[in-house]
């Protein structure tokens, strides 16, 4: 029988760790934003690379909102929602579901208590919803859907309504001739219109660094409308806490040199911390030992990187077209950071115009983001190293 119990590490998408380290300031900022509403519009823009723990933090925002008596709803957006019809349908459906659950929940409590709560706020009398006469019917329908949720929230004693949208970088206004779509402008206009009336509605948009540029292109005033939080990798002390605290009470001993090596390799990224810890735990279990040592890390490292590539990186490559994959793999041979488009052009026979098109597609796919004119960075940490490992495996296909 193994000397170790259940693995305390939780690598995965949107999976809260056993111990959340280093995000106290972001949570305080979010709480201050809510507490200042509705006099100051409560909107937050949460951005960062993949693997930095944005979705987990968004879940903490949701729970914190509920603790402060705000009605909250969180959903992960998909590329198909980058369409006015699709986004407005999603928000209307989400609003209807939130209203249904809130109303049913309150009614059950009232029946259990043997009392009926008197409605102490009426949206018709208490809130004049302003709808821009020039706004599209879709914008108006989103405004009304959000207003209906605010009405239910206030009628049932909540402070307001918080809408939390994950993967929000998939939303952008598309001005191309064949597809005039403005889903992000539609959403911003609906929320801003409601907030201008004093309605306690809050919007949290969470996504990759491209989200900020998308917002500015949609509406120039979004810089003033949103409180920006850029989520970075953890500092060394927080990363150490994230790695060690899940081991409390487990009986596992950890060599100090092992901790130093892990912290250096994971570069402060929460997903990596959980993955390294999970694989070390399983390796120790296989050996029937309760010691995390440097030797254990050395022997486990190949398995760690195989899982990292398979679970975290390869899916991002597989979803691309052959031409996009080819240019991305070419970028693995270029100097980095940052990635210079001029350098890419010297390494591929593709025309300058086609390289520019492919770079734009990689941005839309969420694989890279524009840092400055002509320079880009990957949206996933250590992605350049992954590309180099991938190219090495391609050159020696029978090795693995």
SVG drawing of the C-alpha trace seen along z (x, -y; Angstrom):
<svg xmlns="http://www.w3.org/2000/svg" viewBox="-46 -58 66 60">
<polyline fill="none" stroke="black" stroke-width="0.4" points="0.0,0.0 1.3,-3.5 2.6,-5.7 0.9,-8.6 -2.8,-9.4 -4.8,-11.4 -2.7,-13.8 -3.2,-17.3 -2.2,-19.1 -4.7,-20.1 -3.4,-20.8 -6.3,-21.5 -8.4,-24.2 -10.3,-26.4 -9.5,-24.0 -9.0,-25.9 -5.7,-24.8 -5.7,-23.6 -4.0,-26.9 -4.4,-30.1 -1.3,-32.2 -0.4,-35.7 -3.8,-37.0 -4.8,-39.0 -4.3,-42.4 -6.5,-41.5 -9.3,-40.3 -9.1,-43.5 -9.3,-45.6 -12.4,-43.7 -14.1,-44.1 -13.4,-47.9 -14.9,-48.1 -18.1,-46.4 -18.3,-48.5 -18.0,-51.7 -21.0,-50.8 -23.3,-52.1 -21.9,-55.6 -18.7,-54.5 -19.4,-51.9 -18.1,-48.5 -16.3,-47.0 -13.0,-45.0 -10.8,-43.9 -8.7,-40.8 -5.9,-39.9 -2.9,-37.6 -1.2,-34.7 -2.5,-31.2 -1.6,-29.2 -1.4,-32.2 -4.7,-31.4 -7.1,-33.9 -10.1,-31.6 -9.4,-30.4 -9.3,-34.1 -12.5,-34.8 -14.1,-32.1 -12.8,-33.8 -14.4,-37.0 -17.7,-35.3 -17.6,-33.9 -16.5,-37.2 -19.4,-39.0 -21.9,-36.5 -20.3,-37.0 -21.1,-40.7 -24.7,-39.9 -24.4,-40.5 -26.2,-38.1 -23.5,-36.7 -23.3,-34.7 -20.1,-33.4 -19.7,-31.8 -16.9,-30.9 -17.2,-32.4 -16.4,-30.5 -15.3,-31.8 -18.9,-31.2 -20.1,-33.9 -18.2,-36.5 -21.4,-37.4 -24.1,-39.9 -27.0,-37.3 -25.1,-34.6 -23.9,-36.9 -27.3,-38.5 -28.9,-35.1 -26.4,-33.9 -26.9,-36.8 -30.7,-36.6 -30.6,-32.9 -28.2,-33.4 -30.3,-36.2 -33.4,-34.0 -31.6,-31.2 -30.3,-33.5 -33.7,-34.9 -35.3,-31.5 -32.8,-30.1 -32.9,-33.2 -36.7,-33.3 -37.0,-29.6 -34.3,-29.8 -36.0,-32.7 -39.5,-31.1 -38.2,-27.9 -36.7,-29.8 -39.9,-31.7 -42.0,-28.5 -39.6,-27.0 -39.8,-30.0 -43.6,-30.2 -43.5,-33.8 -43.8,-35.7 -41.2,-38.5 -42.7,-41.8 -41.3,-43.2 -39.4,-46.3 -38.1,-47.6 -39.9,-48.0 -37.9,-48.3 -40.5,-50.2 -40.6,-52.9 -37.1,-52.6 -35.1,-52.5 -35.6,-54.3 -33.8,-52.1 -32.4,-54.4 -32.1,-52.8 -30.3,-54.8 -32.9,-55.3 -30.0,-54.7 -29.0,-51.5 -29.6,-48.2 -32.4,-46.0 -29.8,-43.5 -28.3,-46.0 -31.7,-46.9 -32.5,-43.3 -29.2,-42.8 -29.9,-46.0 -33.4,-44.7 -32.1,-41.2 -29.6,-42.7 -32.1,-45.1 -34.5,-42.3 -31.8,-40.5 -31.0,-43.7 -34.8,-44.0 -35.0,-40.5 -31.7,-41.0 -32.9,-44.1 -36.4,-42.8 -34.9,-39.9 -32.5,-41.9 -29.3,-41.6 -26.9,-44.5 -26.8,-44.2 -25.8,-41.8 -22.3,-40.9 -21.8,-39.3 -18.4,-37.5 -17.3,-36.5 -14.2,-34.2 -12.2,-33.9 -13.5,-37.4 -10.7,-37.9 -12.8,-36.0 -15.1,-39.0 -14.0,-41.8 -15.6,-44.1 -15.2,-42.9 -15.2,-45.6 -14.4,-43.5 -16.6,-44.1 -18.3,-40.7 -19.0,-40.5 -19.9,-43.7 -20.3,-42.4 -19.9,-44.4 -20.6,-42.1 -18.2,-43.7 -19.5,-47.2 -23.0,-45.8 -22.2,-44.4 -20.3,-47.6 -23.1,-49.9 -25.7,-47.8 -23.8,-47.8 -22.7,-51.5 -26.3,-52.5 -27.6,-50.7 -24.9,-52.0 -25.6,-55.6 -29.1,-55.2 -27.5,-54.2 -28.3,-50.5 -26.1,-48.3 -24.8,-46.1 -21.1,-45.1 -19.2,-43.5 -16.0,-41.5 -14.2,-40.6 -11.4,-38.0 -9.0,-37.0 -5.7,-37.1 -3.7,-40.3 -5.5,-41.0 -8.6,-41.8 -7.4,-45.3 -6.8,-46.2 -10.1,-44.7 -11.9,-46.9 -10.2,-50.1 -11.0,-49.4 -14.6,-48.8 -15.1,-51.9 -12.4,-54.4 -13.9,-55.2 -13.3,-51.7 -10.0,-52.7 -12.1,-54.8 -14.9,-52.3 -12.8,-49.4 -10.5,-48.9 -7.6,-46.9 -5.9,-44.0 -3.0,-42.4 -2.4,-39.0 1.3,-38.0 3.2,-35.0 3.7,-34.6 6.8,-36.0 9.2,-33.5 7.7,-33.6 4.1,-33.1 5.2,-30.4 6.9,-28.6 3.8,-28.8 1.7,-27.5 4.0,-24.5 4.5,-23.7 1.2,-24.5 -0.7,-21.6 1.7,-19.3 0.7,-20.4 -0.2,-17.4 0.8,-14.9 3.9,-13.7 6.0,-14.5 9.5,-15.9 10.9,-18.2 14.6,-19.0 15.3,-22.7 17.3,-22.3 14.3,-20.6 12.1,-23.6 14.6,-26.0 14.8,-24.0 11.0,-23.7 10.5,-27.4 13.1,-28.2 11.6,-25.8 7.9,-26.8 8.8,-30.5 5.9,-31.4 3.1,-30.1 0.3,-28.5 -0.6,-25.8 3.1,-24.7 3.3,-24.6 0.4,-22.3 1.7,-20.1 5.2,-19.7 3.7,-19.0 1.2,-16.4 3.9,-14.5 6.3,-14.5 3.6,-13.2 2.8,-10.4 6.4,-9.5 6.9,-9.4 3.8,-7.2 5.3,-4.8 8.5,-4.6 6.6,-4.2 8.5,-7.1 7.3,-10.2 10.3,-12.3 10.5,-14.9 14.2,-15.0 16.3,-16.5 16.9,-13.0 13.2,-12.4 12.7,-15.5 15.5,-14.6 14.0,-11.2 10.5,-12.6 11.3,-15.6 10.9,-13.8 7.4,-12.7 6.5,-16.2 7.4,-17.7 5.6,-15.0 2.5,-15.8 3.0,-19.5 3.3,-19.3 0.4,-17.0 -2.0,-18.7 -1.1,-22.4 0.6,-23.1 -0.2,-20.5 -3.9,-21.3 -3.1,-24.9 -1.1,-23.7 -3.5,-21.1 -6.4,-23.5 -4.5,-25.6 -4.5,-25.2 -1.4,-23.6 -0.1,-27.1 -0.6,-28.5 1.2,-25.6 4.0,-25.9 4.6,-29.6 4.2,-29.0 6.8,-26.2 9.1,-28.5 8.8,-31.0 10.4,-28.3 13.6,-28.8 13.5,-32.6 15.0,-34.8 12.6,-35.2 11.5,-37.3 9.9,-39.1 9.0,-37.6 9.8,-39.9 7.7,-39.6 10.7,-40.8 12.7,-37.8 9.9,-35.4 9.9,-36.7 13.6,-35.8 12.9,-32.2 10.0,-31.3 9.5,-31.3 6.0,-32.7 5.3,-36.2 5.4,-39.2 1.7,-39.7 0.9,-36.1 3.1,-36.1 1.1,-39.2 -2.2,-37.4 -1.0,-34.3 0.3,-36.4 -3.2,-38.1 -4.8,-34.7 -2.5,-33.5 -3.6,-36.6 -7.2,-35.8 -6.6,-32.2 -5.2,-33.4 -1.7,-31.9 0.2,-35.2 -0.6,-38.8 0.8,-42.1 3.2,-43.8 4.2,-46.7 4.3,-47.3 6.0,-44.3 6.6,-42.5 4.6,-39.8 4.7,-37.4 3.1,-34.0 0.0,-33.9 1.3,-30.7 4.4,-30.8 7.4,-28.9 5.7,-28.3 8.9,-29.0 10.6,-26.2 7.7,-23.8 8.1,-24.7 11.8,-23.9 11.0,-20.5 8.4,-19.8 10.8,-20.6 13.4,-18.3 10.9,-15.5 9.9,-16.1 13.6,-15.8 13.9,-12.5 10.4,-10.9 11.4,-7.5 13.0,-8.8 9.8,-9.1"/>
</svg>
